[in-house]
Amino acid sequence: MGADPKYTTVSGFSAGSFMADTMYVTHSETFKGAGLHDGGPYGLDVNHHSFCILATPENSPNCFD
């Protein structure tokens, strides 16, 4: 009983969005896509939310540790 990756997605709301995003990014070969609502980007440290919300790995590497 396996799920077909061509039709499997992951989704989340708020804190679940963070978890779904992490799951999608780290296992993207398993999922067709991700539905994310009211969460933050992958790698966001919620303790540095205001600083890191617009960060990229290139301009703010500490946000992605």
C-alpha positions, 0 to 999 in steps of 0.5 A: 500500500504505497502512495503514488508520488505523482499525486501526493502532496503535503499541506499545513496551516500555521505551525503545520505549514512550517512542518509541511514546508520542511517535509516538502523541501527535505523530501521533495522527490516524494511529493508533487507539491505543497500547500502552505498557509500562514507559515514561514519559509523553510529554514526560518528561525522563529526567534529571529522572525523579524530579521530573517523573514526576508532573508536568503542563505546568501545575504543572511546565512545565520538565519539558516543554521 
